[in-house]
Amino acid sequence: MEYGTLGRTDLKVSRICLGTMTWGEQNTEAEGHAQMDYALERGVNFFDTAELYPIPPKAETQGRTESYIGNWFKARGNRDKVILASKVVGRTENNWFRDGAIPAQLTRAQMTEALEKSLKRLQTDYIDLYQIHWPDRPMPWGSNPTHFNWSLMDGPSNPIEETLEVLGDFVKQGKVRHIGLSNESGWGTMKYLHASETRGLPRIATVQNAYSLINRTYEVAMAEISMRERVGLLAYSPLGQGYLTGKYLDGARPPGARTTLFNRGQRYEKPGSEEAIRAYVNLAKEFGLDPAQLALAYVNSRVFVDSNIIGARTMEQLAVCIGSIDVKLTPEIEARIDAIHQVHMNPAP
């Protein structure tokens, strides 16, 4: 395994991060525990979860993933072996996150409630990296970042400065070591950094955004922020929700796969996506590589990426994903990837 520093912190994290969002829906607790055992044995010391998980989000399963992790910590007695990241939801009309069945938003009371509940489920007294899962303001993110109704810019929100003050208090209390963002824009990231510099508040360490061969939009503006401000990318969906393995080509729907079960793959089924995916799959086969490992090795190799968040339903998939750390792309392969990108640029932002 390879290791690097998380942002400007003193945390040394594995280049591969274990994502957990399938545990409690597609995976049982025993399977989640087996994945954590295997990952830790392979040198993965960085796990990412969220109060939202598992996916798809539902009232009856919310928080289950964190509970599985907490039970594993208790059973193994190894909390100190893991750099643990979790997230608080941003603004949403879903009312099952907070007491009183109210829509969630980033107020001090709601953020405090969220953190305390996560700590209890995780059976720990601190979280190494606590992230805002998505912004508390109208902005383009997720599956439609290029189709945003800008007339909604004046919609409800809580000020970034106030959110950062609450996170700062969590750090002072010792319940959070470092803080991060997720699904954030360049403007939002710089606002957080400015607030930390001008108000003496904790600095954002990372941004967790989607990044893959079929979604390299992070390179347009955010990568420069990562490099110049040392706010590393935690890349999620590096396999495009499994589409870059090629398993969904020609409309295939393998039994047990996420898109087969939940019909949630629209982000990766936009016009031009299938042609791009086929090109990358064919490139991998030409060079004798597993398509998943080609896609993951590319993300692993980007200098602005602090860690690559992989996820798996089966142990076989997990072994392939973690094994991508041993795959090094040649200049020839990188040139071929860029050539495909020129023709099929970001079909699935």
Backbone hydrogen bonds, N-H to C=O, Kabsch-Sander energy under -0.5 kcal/mol:
donor,donor_aa,acceptor,acceptor_aa,energy
4,G,13,V,-2.4
6,L,11,L,-2.3
7,G,5,T,-0.9
9,T,6,L,-2.4
13,V,4,G,-2.8
13,V,11,L,-0.7
15,R,2,E,-2.9
17,C,308,N,-2.7
18,L,46,F,-2.7
19,G,17,C,-0.8
19,G,310,I,-3.6
20,T,48,D,-0.9
23,W,20,T,-1.9
24,G,27,N,-3.2
25,E,22,T,-1.8
26,Q,22,T,-1.2
27,N,22,T,-2.2
32,G,28,T,-2.1
33,H,29,E,-2.6
34,A,30,A,-2.2
35,Q,31,E,-2.2
36,M,32,G,-2.2
37,D,33,H,-2.5
38,Y,34,A,-2.4
39,A,35,Q,-2.8
40,L,36,M,-2.5
41,E,37,D,-2.0
42,R,38,Y,-1.8
43,G,40,L,-1.4
44,V,39,A,-2.7
45,N,43,G,-0.7
47,F,83,I,-2.2
48,D,18,L,-2.5
49,T,85,A,-2.3
51,E,87,K,-2.0
53,Y,50,A,-0.7
55,I,21,M,-2.5
61,T,58,K,-0.8
62,Q,58,K,-1.6
63,G,51,E,-0.5
63,G,53,Y,-1.6
64,R,61,T,-2.4
65,T,53,Y,-0.9
67,S,63,G,-1.8
68,Y,64,R,-2.1
69,I,65,T,-2.0
70,G,66,E,-2.6
71,N,67,S,-2.4
72,W,68,Y,-1.8
73,F,69,I,-2.5
74,K,70,G,-2.2
75,A,71,N,-2.4
76,R,72,W,-2.7
77,G,73,F,-2.6
78,N,73,F,-0.6
81,K,78,N,-2.2
82,V,79,R,-1.4
83,I,45,N,-3.9
84,L,82,V,-0.7
85,A,47,F,-2.5
86,S,129,L,-2.2
88,V,131,Q,-2.5
91,R,135,P,-0.6
92,T,104,A,-2.3
98,R,102,I,-0.5
101,A,98,R,-1.4
104,A,92,T,-0.9
104,A,94,N,-1.0
107,T,105,Q,-1.5
111,M,107,T,-2.8
112,T,108,R,-2.3
113,E,109,A,-2.2
114,A,110,Q,-2.5
115,L,111,M,-2.6
116,E,112,T,-2.5
117,K,113,E,-2.2
118,S,114,A,-2.3
119,L,115,L,-2.8
120,K,116,E,-1.9
121,R,117,K,-2.5
122,L,118,S,-2.9
123,Q,119,L,-0.8
123,Q,120,K,-0.6
124,T,119,L,-1.8
127,I,175,K,-2.0
128,D,84,L,-0.9
129,L,84,L,-1.9
130,Y,178,H,-2.5
131,Q,86,S,-2.4
131,Q,129,L,-0.5
132,I,180,G,-1.9
133,H,88,V,-3.1
133,H,131,Q,-0.7
137,R,135,P,-0.6
141,W,139,M,-0.6
144,N,141,W,-1.0
147,H,144,N,-1.2
150,W,148,F,-1.2
152,L,149,N,-2.3
153,M,150,W,-1.5
154,D,151,S,-0.5
155,G,152,L,-2.2
158,N,136,D,-1.2
163,T,159,P,-2.0
164,L,160,I,-2.6
165,E,161,E,-1.7
166,V,162,E,-1.9
167,L,163,T,-2.2
168,G,164,L,-2.5
169,D,165,E,-1.8
170,F,166,V,-1.9
171,V,167,L,-1.9
172,K,168,G,-2.3
173,Q,169,D,-2.1
174,G,171,V,-1.4
175,K,170,F,-1.7
176,V,170,F,-1.1
177,R,127,I,-2.3
178,H,128,D,-1.3
179,I,203,R,-0.6
180,G,130,Y,-2.0
181,L,206,T,-2.3
182,S,132,I,-0.7
183,N,208,Q,-2.2
189,T,185,S,-2.3
190,M,186,G,-2.4
191,K,187,W,-2.0
192,Y,188,G,-2.1
193,L,189,T,-2.2
194,H,190,M,-2.6
195,A,191,K,-2.4
196,S,192,Y,-2.1
197,E,193,L,-2.0
198,T,194,H,-2.5
199,R,195,A,-1.8
200,G,196,S,-0.8
201,L,196,S,-1.0
205,A,179,I,-2.9
206,T,179,I,-0.6
207,V,232,G,-2.3
208,Q,181,L,-2.4
209,N,207,V,-0.8
209,N,234,L,-0.6
211,Y,236,Y,-1.9
212,S,215,N,-1.8
213,L,238,P,-0.5
215,N,212,S,-1.5
219,E,216,R,-1.7
220,V,217,T,-1.5
221,A,217,T,-0.6
223,A,218,Y,-2.1
224,E,221,A,-0.5
225,I,221,A,-1.2
226,S,222,M,-2.5
227,M,223,A,-2.3
228,R,224,E,-3.0
229,E,225,I,-2.5
230,R,226,S,-0.7
231,V,225,I,-0.5
231,V,226,S,-0.7
232,G,205,A,-1.2
232,G,230,R,-0.6
233,L,304,F,-2.5
234,L,207,V,-2.6
235,A,233,L,-0.7
235,A,307,S,-1.9
236,Y,209,N,-2.4
240,G,237,S,-1.9
243,Y,240,G,-1.9
244,L,239,L,-2.5
245,T,242,G,-1.3
246,G,243,Y,-1.7
247,K,242,G,-0.6
249,L,246,G,-1.4
251,G,248,Y,-1.1
252,A,249,L,-1.5
257,A,254,P,-1.7
261,L,257,A,-2.3
262,F,258,R,-3.0
263,N,259,T,-1.7
268,Y,265,G,-1.9
269,E,266,Q,-1.6
273,S,270,K,-2.4
276,A,272,G,-1.8
277,I,273,S,-2.8
278,R,274,E,-2.6
279,A,275,E,-1.8
280,Y,276,A,-2.1
281,V,277,I,-2.6
282,N,278,R,-2.6
283,L,279,A,-1.9
284,A,280,Y,-2.3
285,K,281,V,-2.2
286,E,282,N,-2.2
287,F,283,L,-1.5
288,G,285,K,-1.4
289,L,284,A,-3.2
294,L,290,D,-2.3
295,A,291,P,-2.1
296,L,292,A,-2.4
297,A,293,Q,-2.7
298,Y,294,L,-1.8
299,V,295,A,-1.4
300,N,296,L,-2.9
301,S,297,A,-1.5
302,R,299,V,-1.4
305,V,302,R,-1.6
306,D,233,L,-2.3
306,D,304,F,-0.6
307,S,233,L,-1.5
308,N,15,R,-2.9
309,I,235,A,-2.5
309,I,307,S,-0.6
310,I,17,C,-2.6
310,I,308,N,-0.8
318,L,314,T,-2.1
319,A,315,M,-2.3
320,V,316,E,-1.8
321,C,317,Q,-2.5
322,I,318,L,-2.7
323,G,319,A,-2.1
324,S,320,V,-0.6
324,S,321,C,-1.1
325,I,322,I,-1.6
326,D,323,G,-1.8
327,V,324,S,-1.6
328,K,326,D,-0.6
334,E,330,T,-2.4
335,A,331,P,-2.2
336,R,332,E,-2.0
337,I,333,I,-2.5
338,D,334,E,-2.4
339,A,335,A,-1.8
340,I,336,R,-2.1
341,H,337,I,-2.5
342,Q,338,D,-1.9
343,V,339,A,-1.1
344,H,340,I,-3.2
346,N,344,H,-0.6
348,A,214,I,-2.2
